[in-house]
Amino acid sequence: MAITVDVAVLGGGPGGYTAAIRAAQAGKKVAIVEMDKLGGVCLHKGCIPSKSLLRSAEVYRTLLHSASYGIDVSEGAVSLDFGKVQLRKAATVEQLHRGLQGLMKKHGIEIIRGRGRVIGPSIFSPKSGSLAVELSDGEMESVVSTNLIIATGSKPRTLPGLEADGELVLTSDDALRMESLPRSILIVGGGVIGVEWASMLQDFGVEVTLVEAGARLLPGEDTEVSAALTKSLRGRGVRILTSLQLDAPSYTVEQDGVSIKASTADGEVTLSADKLLLSVGRTANIEGIGLENTDIRTTNGFIAANEYGQTTEPHIYAIGDVVGGVQLAHAAAHEGLIAVDHLCGGKPDLLPHVMIPRCIYSSPEIASFGLTEDGARTKGHEVKIGKIPFQAIGKALVLGEAEGFVKVIADRKTNDILGVHMIGPHATDLISEASLAGWLNATPWEVGSMVHPHPTLAEALGEAMLAVDNKAISY
């Protein structure tokens, strides 16, 4: 007998489980079909485990530099036990996994563990959108729903001719499972994932070479932020090569690792390391989920959906990485809320993707929302800019982390905040106030006039807002 629900969710990552909870709160009967573990890539292969490793790297780096804080650890050896680092990561993931399972029970959401495929119209449902689920024991189950939300996420992209083998050529999924650290690593791709791994592994003592095909690291971020991060990483010993094209067919395995040739403006170079990490983006998980049984359109490998997540089959929604756009866990969760509110008959407020905060957990951290300076000018805005270095902020000096700045971009005519860009201590925490200002359509003067407690890092944002109109106090 088929399982009948109001809302079925295919995929149990942040987008899927958030949508399921919101639907349950609205009184809907809900089921999630998940082939792996509840929590998806973010909890098990992405956000949480990588940030756990980054935190261990941060602590290790702090201990190695403890003398600058007046703390002498020379009597006790400071050493890295990467096995325990991995155990801590696993414990953190498991604790959150248990909590997520508890949330599903709390909201009465049924979890069906298996591989789901969309099937065509049946006697149970005149609309395509029902699911056939292959359970772990090989049995089949049918799930019939009034609405279906596809939230199958994404997987690491590879390069033609340079496929990951999990041993010498790694994806980020493979790297998270490393039992020991390599002596050296070649990271291909200078986007978010690449710079986070470069920062982390350098802190752990690995010799890191980071290569990027484009002209600079983090091409989606403000150019000043990109330049500041590049300077910081190079200062810590990371070798960075940009405007470089790999010759994938030249990849060879050598006795002491891997080797590959690349073309630069100065000619051909040969790059060698113990391991190679591919961080060249992610591709949507749309294979094998039955889209051929529907009228759903895809564009460039992603499911096409409108601003509410509706596909070309109105009762089927798609959210998160599978639709492209901003491939971030919190973006997927937000899209899940929008989709459920819409399928319940509401007209939810929409947030343009450019206004969703973006966070990079390298050292120093990076966070931003809105338009970059170049992006704002390209769109025809006459901009005014406020910029405050963390060197001017007392709490940053107290922390011993005064690298970086806060940059505010506003429209000179309307005084609207167009974008905020941060690089420095706890930037990923500080961006929320800036994002709220953008959501509420506040002006720089309004944010800057708010009393920011002293000494805090948040003063940097308040001062940068005042600096837009040349009224900063501390700089």
N, C-alpha and C positions, 0 to 999 in steps of 0.2 A: 504494500500500500504506500502510495506517495506521501511524503511529508509536505504538508500544505502550510504556507506562512504568508504573511502580508508582504514582508520584505526579506529577500535573500541577498546575502552579500558574498560575493566570490572573492575571497582574499581577506586574511585576518591581520593585515598590517595596520599602521596608525590611521590611514584613511578608512579602511574597512571596519575596524572595531569602534572607531569614533562614530561613524555613520550608524552602526548597529545600536550603540548606546542611545544616540539621539532618537532613533526610530522607536526603540523600546520605551523611552521616556514619553513619546507621543502616543503610547498605547498600542503600538503595532506588535504583532507576533513576528519574531525575527530569528533567522538562522544564519550562521556564518559557515561557509564551506572553506576549509583551509587544508591544504595538502601537507603542510609542514607544521611548524609551531606557531601558536598564536603570538602575535607581535610582529611577525614579518621580518623583513630585512633590517629595519631600523633597530629592533630590539636584539636580534640574534647575529646580524652580520654587518651592521652599519653604525648608526648613531651611538648607541649605548656601549658596545664593546670597544669601539675605536676611541671614544672619549674616556673610557676607563684606562686604556693604555696611555693616552695622552696625559691623564692625571698622574699616573705613575712616573712618566717621563718628566713631568714638571717637578714632582717631589724629588726625584733623583738629581735633577739639575740644581734645585735649590740647595740640597745638601752639599753638592760639590762646590757651591759658591757660598757656603755658610759663613766663611771667614769675613766676608764683606758685611755681615750682620753682627760681627763681634762674637761669633760662636765657633769655637775651635773643635773640630771633630777628628783631628789628626791622631788622637789616642785610640779612637775606635775606627776600624776600617769601614769605609763606605763602599759597599759593593752592590752589584745588581744581581738579583736572582730572578731571571726572566720566567722561570717556571712558576714562581709565586705571583709574579705579575699576571700571568695568564690565569692562575687560580682565582685571584681577586676579581678579574674581569668576569670569569664564569659565574662566580658567586653573585655578583651584581646583577648579571643578566637573569639568573635563576630567581632571585628575589623579586625582580620586576615581573617576571613571567608568572610567578605564583600570584602576585597582586592582580595581574590582568585576568587570570582565570577566575579569581574571586569576583572581579567586577562583572564578568559575564554571568556568573551565578546570581549575583545581586539583582541584575536586570532581567533575569529569566531568558537569556539569549542561548539558543541551542547551538552547540558547536558540532559540526559534522566533519570528521577528519577524513579527507580523501581528495582525489583530483576531480574537479568539477569541469563539465563541458556544457555550454549552452546548447540546447536541442530545439528543434522546430516545434510548431504547434502539435498538441497531442489531445487526446480525449479529456485530459485533466485541465488543459488550458488552451483556449483558442489562439493565444498569442505565443510567438516564440519568446523564449526567455526562461523557460523551465530549465532545470539543470539535471544532468545525469552525473552521478558521483560514483567514481570507482573507489571503494573503501580500501583501507590498508590490507584487509584480508582477502581482497580480490572480488568481494561481493559488490553488487551494484545497488544504488539507492537513487530514487527520483525525488527532486525537490521542486515543488510548484509554488510560484509566488506571484502576487499581483504586480510587484515591482522587483527588479533585479538591479543591484549595484555591482559593477565590475571594478575591483580594486586589486588587481593582480600584480601591481608593482613593476619592478624592473630588475635587470641583472647587469653585471659589468660588461661593457663593450670591449671587444678585442680588435686587433688590427689584422687585416688580411695578410697571411703569410707569417704571422707571429701569434700563434694561438697559445693560450696558457696551458701549461702541463701540471701546475700545482706544486712543482718542485723547484725548477729553475726560473720559469716564467710564471709569474703570479698575477692574479687579480687581487683586489682588496679583500675578497672573501678568503682567498688562500692565505694572504698575509696575516689575517687575524688568527689563523690556526698554526702559525709558526711555533715550533717547540723550542727553537733557539734562534738567536740573532745572527745574521750573516755579518761578515767583516765589512762587506761593501755591498751597495745596492745601486742599481740604475733605475730611476723612476721616470717613466715615460708619460708625460702629461702634466702641465703646470696649472691645472685647475684646482678646485677645492680639495678633492681627495689627494691629489699629488702633493700639494704643499703641506697638508696635515701630516701625511706619512713622512715627508722629508723632515719636517720639524721634529716629529716624534723620534724617528730613528736616529737623527743626529744627536738628540739629547741622550739617547741610549748608547751612544758611542760608535754608531755605525758610520762608515764613510759613505756619504750620499752624493750622487750626481743626479740632478734634476734637469730634464730636458723638455722643451716646449716648442711645438711647431710654430706658434705665433710669435709676435714681436715681444711679448711680455707675459709674465705670470698673471694669473687671474684676469683674463681679458674682459670679463664681465663686470669687474669692479672699477672704481675710480682710478685714474692713472697715478695719482699721488699715493694712493694706498698701495697699489701694485709696486711702485718704485720703492716705497718704504719697506715693504716686506722683503723685496729682493735684496736690498741693502742689509737688512737684518739677518737674513738667512746666510748670505755670503759672509757676513761678519762672524758668524758662528761656525763657518767652515763648510757650508754646503756649496758644492760646485754647481753653478746654474748656467745652462746653455739655452738660448732662445733662437728663434728663426732657424730652426734645425729640422731637417727632413731625414727620417730614418730610412735606411735601405733594408726593409724587412727580409728579403731573400738572403742577405749577407749574414744573417744570424747564425752563429755557430756555438757549439758546446765545446769548451776547452777543459783541460784537466783541473783548473782552479776556478771554473765558473762559466760565464757566458761572454760572448763578444758580438758586437754588431757595428756596422759602419753607418755613417751619417754624413749628409752634405750640409755645409754651412757657407756663409758668405766668404769665408776665408779658405774654403776648400774642404776636402774630405777628412773626417776624423774617424778613429776607431775607438769605441767605448767598450770598456770591459768592467765586469763586476762579478761578485759571487752569485747574485740573483738579479732578476729584472722584474720590476713591478709595473704592470699596465694600469694606468689611471686616465683613460681616454674617454670617459663618459659612461653613460648607461643606456641600455636599450629596453624598450617595453616588453613585458611578458604577455604577448598576444598569441603565441603559437600554442596550438592544442587546447584552446578554450572554447572552440566551437563557433567562432565568429562567422564561419562560412555558412552556418545555419540561420543567419540573421541578415538583415539589411543594413547592418552597422557599417559605416564607412571608416576607413583608416587613411591617415595622411602621414607620409614619411615614417611609417612604422608605428604610429601612435593612433589610438582611437580618437576619432573626431567627435567632439561634444560641444554643446553650447555653454553659455555662461553659468547655467545651473547644473551642468554635468549631463544633461540629456543627450543621448545619442540620436541617430536617425531613426531608431525605434523608440518612441517617446516613453515607453514604460521601462526602458533599460537605461541606466545611468552609468557613467564611467568617471572615476576620480583618481587623483594621485599621479604617480609616475607613468601609469599606462596611457595617460592623455598628454604627456609631455609637459610643457610649461615650466613652472617652478618645481623642480624635482627635490622637494624638501618634505620631511615628515610632517611638520606643522602646516605646510601648505595642503598636503593631502588630507589632513584632519579637518582643516577649514572647508575644503571642497566637499568633504563628506557631510558636514553640517548643512552646507548650502543645498546639496542634493536632497537630503531628507526633508528639510523644511519646504523645498519646492514640491516634492512628490506628495507631501501632506497637504498641499493646496495653498501654501504661503507664498509670499513674494519677498524672499530674503534680501537684505542689503548686500550689495556686491562690493568686494574689495579688489581693485585692479591688481594684477599679479605683481606689478612693479612696486607696489606698496607693501608687499609681504616682506618682513625682515629676513635678511640673509646672514648667516653666521658661519664663520670659519674658525676652527679651534686650534689653529697653529699657535706658536709663540713668536711674536705677540699675536693676540687674538684680533680678529677682524669682524666687523658687523656693519650692516648697512641696510637702508631701504630707500626706495625712490630712485630718481634719476642721478646719474653721475654728472659731473660738470660738463663733460663733452656731450653727453646725451641731452642735457638740458639746452645747451647752445644749439645742437643740431635740430631740436624741436622748435627753435625760434624764440626761446626765452631770453630775455635780458636778465642776467643773473647778478646777484650780490652774494658774497661769500664771507662766512665767519669761520675762523680756524684758530683753535687753541691747542698748543702742545701740552702733553701730560707733564712736561718738565715744569710747567707753571702751577701744577696742582699738588698741594701739600700731601694728600693721601698717597699719591703715586710715588712721591719721594720716600715717604715712610715705608711703603711696600718694597722699595728698591726696584720698581718697575715703571720708570718714567719714559720709556720709549713710546713714540707714537703721538697721535693727535686725534682731535675730533673736528670734523669739517661739516659745516651746514651750508646748504645751497638753497637760496630763496629767489623768488621772482621779484625783480626790482619794482615792477609796476603794481602787482597785486599783493605783494608781501606774503604769498603762499610759500610754505616750505615745500621744496621740490625734492629734496633728498638729504639724508644724513649719512655720513661715512666715518667710521671709527677704526683706528688701529691702535691697540694698546691694552693695558690691563683690564680684564673683565669686560671687554667690549661687548661680548655676547650677552651679558646681563644688562648693560647700560642701554642697549638699543631699544628696549621695550618702551621706555619713556618717550623716546623720539618717535617710535611707531605710533604710540597713542596720540601724540601731537599731530601726526599726519592724518590719522583716522578722524580726529575731531576738527581738522582744518584749522588748527591753531597757527598763530603767527610766531615768528622768532621772538618778538618782543614779549608776547604772552608767556612763552616757556621760560625766557630769560628772566622775567620779572618774578617768577615763582621763587620762593626761598628754598635754595638747595642747602642742606645741612653741611656744616664744616667740622672736621675735614672728611670729605667723601670724594670718590671718583666721579660721582654724578655732577659735581661742580663743573667738570670739564664741559659737559653738555650745556649747562646753563650759561657758562661764559662764552661758549661758541655761538650760542643763540644771540647773546648780547653783541658779540663781535660782528655779527652781520651788519649792524648799524653803528659800528665803531664805538660801542659803549661798554666793552669788556673792562672789568676792574683789575683782574689779576695778571693781565698780559697786554 
